[in-house]
Amino acid sequence: MERTGTTNLALARRSVDPDTGEELLPQWIRHLAENRVPRSPELWRYRALAAGMGVDVEKIKRLAAAQWIGVELAEVDQGEWITVPMPPELSEEDRQVVLETAITAARSLARRKNPDT
């Protein structure tokens, strides 16, 4: 929102869950942006937010996993994912190093399990 200049109201108007038709309220979006939502949102909210932001819902789920349970989800191969625990005190640069290391290790282990692939 900060990068694009989008307001809470404008984002809320676009944030409609395609499955249920439920809409996000501008107040809820403000609380989310201010990190004042006390628990992980319901799945319909992820879908609505993805629709409002024009991104894939899987991206929203990955970001939510990082925020709410402290793990990064990383795709090792098409359709194969790993979870990587992330200590909250890591800098963004250190988080990237941990993530890249975990992906490299997972790919190496997968090649050992399936040397013909």
Backbone as CSV, one residue per row, in Angstrom:
resi,resn,N_x,N_y,N_z,CA_x,CA_y,CA_z,C_x,C_y,C_z
1,MET,0.828,-1.182,0.000,0.000,0.000,0.000,0.874,1.247,0.000
2,GLU,1.922,1.195,0.792,2.820,2.341,0.869,3.499,2.595,-0.477
3,ARG,3.940,1.521,-1.110,4.652,1.640,-2.384,3.751,2.179,-3.485
4,THR,2.483,1.740,-3.519,1.577,2.128,-4.606,0.683,3.312,-4.268
5,GLY,0.665,3.708,-2.995,-0.209,4.798,-2.588,-1.661,4.386,-2.450
6,THR,-1.922,3.094,-2.401,-3.284,2.577,-2.255,-3.788,2.811,-0.831
7,THR,-5.025,3.239,-0.705,-5.620,3.453,0.614,-6.271,2.170,1.112
8,ASN,-6.553,2.136,2.416,-7.262,0.999,3.009,-8.598,0.787,2.302
9,LEU,-9.308,1.865,2.050,-10.619,1.777,1.427,-10.534,1.227,0.005
10,ALA,-9.579,1.719,-0.777,-9.428,1.245,-2.160,-9.080,-0.242,-2.188
11,LEU,-8.167,-0.665,-1.309,-7.802,-2.074,-1.262,-8.983,-2.917,-0.789
12,ALA,-9.726,-2.424,0.195,-10.884,-3.164,0.696,-11.925,-3.378,-0.389
13,ARG,-12.153,-2.380,-1.196,-13.152,-2.500,-2.271,-12.777,-3.569,-3.290
14,ARG,-11.477,-3.789,-3.480,-11.020,-4.809,-4.425,-10.885,-6.185,-3.768
15,SER,-10.882,-6.221,-2.440,-10.590,-7.452,-1.708,-11.851,-8.243,-1.397
16,VAL,-12.272,-9.009,-2.384,-13.467,-9.847,-2.267,-13.047,-11.288,-2.519
17,ASP,-13.383,-12.167,-1.587,-13.059,-13.580,-1.745,-13.846,-14.141,-2.929
18,PRO,-13.158,-14.665,-3.944,-13.874,-15.184,-5.106,-14.723,-16.416,-4.798
19,ASP,-14.414,-17.119,-3.721,-15.178,-18.330,-3.384,-16.445,-18.036,-2.595
20,THR,-16.356,-17.097,-1.645,-17.499,-16.851,-0.760,-18.190,-15.516,-1.006
21,GLY,-17.510,-14.587,-1.679,-18.056,-13.253,-1.887,-17.861,-12.339,-0.691
22,GLU,-17.205,-12.830,0.359,-16.963,-11.995,1.548,-15.939,-10.918,1.219
23,GLU,-16.108,-9.744,1.855,-15.251,-8.589,1.595,-14.461,-8.210,2.842
24,LEU,-13.242,-7.755,2.611,-12.442,-7.239,3.723,-12.871,-5.812,4.037
25,LEU,-12.858,-5.467,5.295,-13.183,-4.110,5.723,-11.916,-3.261,5.772
26,PRO,-12.020,-1.973,5.490,-10.837,-1.106,5.553,-10.167,-1.123,6.929
27,GLN,-10.959,-1.227,7.998,-10.391,-1.258,9.345,-9.530,-2.508,9.542
28,TRP,-9.995,-3.645,9.007,-9.228,-4.881,9.154,-7.903,-4.762,8.404
29,ILE,-7.940,-4.182,7.210,-6.707,-3.992,6.437,-5.744,-3.084,7.193
30,ARG,-6.263,-2.021,7.798,-5.409,-1.127,8.596,-4.787,-1.891,9.755
31,HIS,-5.582,-2.696,10.449,-5.059,-3.485,11.576,-3.989,-4.468,11.098
32,LEU,-4.203,-5.085,9.953,-3.208,-6.009,9.402,-1.908,-5.265,9.109
33,ALA,-2.010,-4.125,8.460,-0.824,-3.334,8.116,-0.075,-2.865,9.364
34,GLU,-0.813,-2.639,10.450,-0.206,-2.179,11.695,0.171,-3.337,12.616
35,ASN,0.063,-4.574,12.103,0.385,-5.776,12.874,-0.459,-5.877,14.142
36,ARG,-1.739,-5.530,14.025,-2.642,-5.567,15.168,-3.699,-6.660,15.045
37,VAL,-3.543,-7.567,14.094,-4.455,-8.702,13.980,-3.903,-9.773,14.910
38,PRO,-4.671,-10.201,15.919,-4.123,-11.041,16.983,-3.885,-12.506,16.631
39,ARG,-4.417,-12.981,15.509,-4.224,-14.390,15.145,-4.226,-14.519,13.631
40,SER,-3.819,-15.676,13.177,-3.791,-15.908,11.738,-5.196,-15.781,11.160
41,PRO,-5.356,-15.023,10.091,-6.682,-14.823,9.490,-7.251,-16.109,8.894
42,GLU,-8.551,-16.091,8.690,-9.238,-17.207,8.051,-8.827,-17.273,6.582
43,LEU,-8.960,-18.458,5.998,-8.548,-18.680,4.619,-9.255,-17.739,3.637
44,TRP,-10.531,-17.453,3.884,-11.242,-16.560,2.957,-10.595,-15.183,2.914
45,ARG,-10.024,-14.748,4.043,-9.356,-13.441,4.070,-8.087,-13.450,3.206
46,TYR,-7.357,-14.579,3.222,-6.180,-14.689,2.351,-6.591,-14.587,0.887
47,ARG,-7.674,-15.290,0.531,-8.130,-15.242,-0.861,-8.589,-13.839,-1.246
48,ALA,-9.296,-13.177,-0.343,-9.771,-11.818,-0.615,-8.591,-10.853,-0.751
49,LEU,-7.626,-10.965,0.135,-6.456,-10.086,0.077,-5.678,-10.316,-1.215
50,ALA,-5.525,-11.578,-1.599,-4.835,-11.887,-2.855,-5.577,-11.264,-4.038
51,ALA,-6.898,-11.372,-4.036,-7.691,-10.777,-5.119,-7.514,-9.262,-5.136
52,GLY,-7.547,-8.644,-3.971,-7.408,-7.192,-3.890,-6.042,-6.697,-4.313
53,MET,-5.021,-7.493,-4.033,-3.657,-7.100,-4.375,-3.264,-7.546,-5.779
54,GLY,-4.083,-8.407,-6.378,-3.772,-8.900,-7.715,-2.587,-9.857,-7.730
55,VAL,-2.451,-10.664,-6.658,-1.374,-11.644,-6.590,-1.978,-13.027,-6.358
56,ASP,-1.166,-14.042,-6.556,-1.600,-15.408,-6.340,-1.793,-15.658,-4.842
57,VAL,-2.852,-16.370,-4.487,-3.135,-16.641,-3.078,-2.005,-17.433,-2.423
58,GLU,-1.280,-18.227,-3.205,-0.160,-18.987,-2.636,0.920,-18.050,-2.093
59,LYS,1.118,-16.924,-2.739,2.093,-15.942,-2.246,1.640,-15.398,-0.894
60,ILE,0.356,-15.099,-0.772,-0.185,-14.605,0.495,-0.021,-15.664,1.584
61,LYS,-0.275,-16.919,1.261,-0.126,-18.008,2.242,1.319,-18.143,2.698
62,ARG,2.270,-18.022,1.764,3.687,-18.110,2.137,4.072,-16.966,3.066
63,LEU,3.603,-15.767,2.750,3.894,-14.622,3.611,3.256,-14.795,4.983
64,ALA,2.048,-15.348,5.003,1.358,-15.591,6.275,2.111,-16.616,7.105
65,ALA,2.620,-17.659,6.474,3.389,-18.673,7.204,4.614,-18.034,7.854
66,ALA,5.265,-17.157,7.129,6.435,-16.474,7.683,6.034,-15.590,8.862
67,GLN,4.919,-14.876,8.729,4.496,-13.963,9.783,3.940,-14.685,11.008
68,TRP,3.071,-15.664,10.790,2.326,-16.245,11.898,2.998,-17.426,12.564
69,ILE,3.761,-18.219,11.822,4.389,-19.371,12.474,5.904,-19.369,12.346
70,GLY,6.460,-18.323,11.780,7.909,-18.159,11.756,8.646,-19.111,10.835
71,VAL,8.007,-19.529,9.748,8.693,-20.384,8.781,8.574,-19.762,7.394
72,GLU,9.560,-20.047,6.588,9.502,-19.679,5.181,9.155,-20.944,4.416
73,LEU,8.321,-20.826,3.420,8.030,-21.939,2.530,8.845,-21.731,1.270
74,ALA,9.584,-22.747,0.878,10.443,-22.624,-0.298,10.168,-23.769,-1.250
75,GLU,10.040,-23.447,-2.522,9.828,-24.471,-3.531,11.181,-25.046,-3.929
76,VAL,11.331,-26.349,-3.729,12.572,-27.040,-4.051,12.550,-27.486,-5.507
77,ASP,11.419,-27.976,-5.929,11.205,-28.438,-7.291,9.746,-28.158,-7.598
78,GLN,9.342,-28.271,-8.820,7.950,-27.987,-9.145,7.028,-28.864,-8.299
79,GLY,6.243,-28.207,-7.458,5.278,-28.915,-6.619,5.838,-29.481,-5.336
80,GLU,7.142,-29.404,-5.118,7.747,-29.879,-3.873,8.204,-28.682,-3.050
81,TRP,7.699,-28.620,-1.818,7.985,-27.491,-0.953,8.620,-27.967,0.338
82,ILE,9.413,-27.099,0.950,9.947,-27.361,2.284,9.609,-26.170,3.175
83,THR,9.547,-26.424,4.468,9.385,-25.329,5.430,10.731,-25.105,6.103
84,VAL,11.086,-23.862,6.252,12.371,-23.502,6.845,12.098,-22.608,8.051
85,PRO,12.349,-23.126,9.278,12.152,-22.280,10.462,13.080,-21.072,10.417
86,MET,12.551,-19.922,10.791,13.331,-18.689,10.754,13.284,-18.000,12.111
87,PRO,14.433,-17.906,12.782,14.452,-17.113,14.014,14.098,-15.665,13.713
88,PRO,13.239,-15.042,14.499,12.768,-13.691,14.182,13.848,-12.614,14.203
89,GLU,14.955,-12.866,14.881,15.972,-11.820,15.006,16.903,-11.717,13.801
90,LEU,16.758,-12.599,12.820,17.618,-12.554,11.640,17.297,-11.346,10.766
91,SER,18.358,-10.782,10.201,18.159,-9.707,9.233,17.612,-10.315,7.944
92,GLU,17.107,-9.478,7.060,16.580,-9.973,5.782,17.680,-10.674,4.994
93,GLU,18.872,-10.142,5.032,20.008,-10.753,4.316,20.322,-12.138,4.889
94,ASP,20.327,-12.260,6.219,20.592,-13.554,6.856,19.469,-14.552,6.591
95,ARG,18.233,-14.065,6.561,17.107,-14.953,6.246,17.271,-15.538,4.852
96,GLN,17.728,-14.719,3.907,17.929,-15.184,2.540,19.027,-16.240,2.489
97,VAL,20.091,-16.063,3.268,21.176,-17.047,3.305,20.657,-18.378,3.855
98,VAL,19.886,-18.329,4.941,19.325,-19.549,5.517,18.406,-20.237,4.514
99,LEU,17.570,-19.477,3.862,16.632,-20.026,2.889,17.367,-20.685,1.717
100,GLU,18.354,-20.007,1.153,19.106,-20.567,0.027,19.868,-21.821,0.430
101,THR,20.412,-21.833,1.648,21.117,-23.014,2.150,20.168,-24.194,2.302
102,ALA,18.977,-23.946,2.836,17.988,-25.011,3.020,17.530,-25.570,1.668
103,ILE,17.337,-24.707,0.696,16.916,-25.160,-0.635,18.004,-26.021,-1.271
104,THR,19.243,-25.573,-1.171,20.357,-26.336,-1.733,20.458,-27.711,-1.067
105,ALA,20.328,-27.745,0.251,20.396,-29.024,0.971,19.238,-29.940,0.583
106,ALA,18.041,-29.391,0.476,16.874,-30.204,0.112,17.027,-30.770,-1.296
107,ARG,17.515,-29.979,-2.218,17.715,-30.467,-3.588,18.779,-31.563,-3.627
108,SER,19.840,-31.398,-2.855,20.900,-32.401,-2.799,20.366,-33.715,-2.233
109,LEU,19.593,-33.631,-1.170,19.010,-34.841,-0.580,18.058,-35.517,-1.549
110,ALA,17.272,-34.740,-2.272,16.334,-35.301,-3.242,17.084,-36.025,-4.365
111,ARG,18.202,-35.458,-4.820,18.996,-36.099,-5.874,19.575,-37.425,-5.378
112,ARG,19.976,-37.477,-4.108,20.511,-38.737,-3.560,19.433,-39.798,-3.460
113,LYS,18.217,-39.380,-3.104,17.102,-40.334,-3.001,16.674,-40.831,-4.366
114,ASN,16.736,-39.979,-5.369,16.290,-40.290,-6.728,17.393,-39.933,-7.723
115,PRO,18.460,-40.705,-7.785,19.574,-40.322,-8.653,19.239,-40.317,-10.146
116,ASP,18.156,-40.955,-10.553,17.799,-40.990,-11.978,17.023,-39.773,-12.446
117,THR,16.643,-38.872,-11.507,15.840,-37.704,-11.898,16.685,-36.477,-12.046
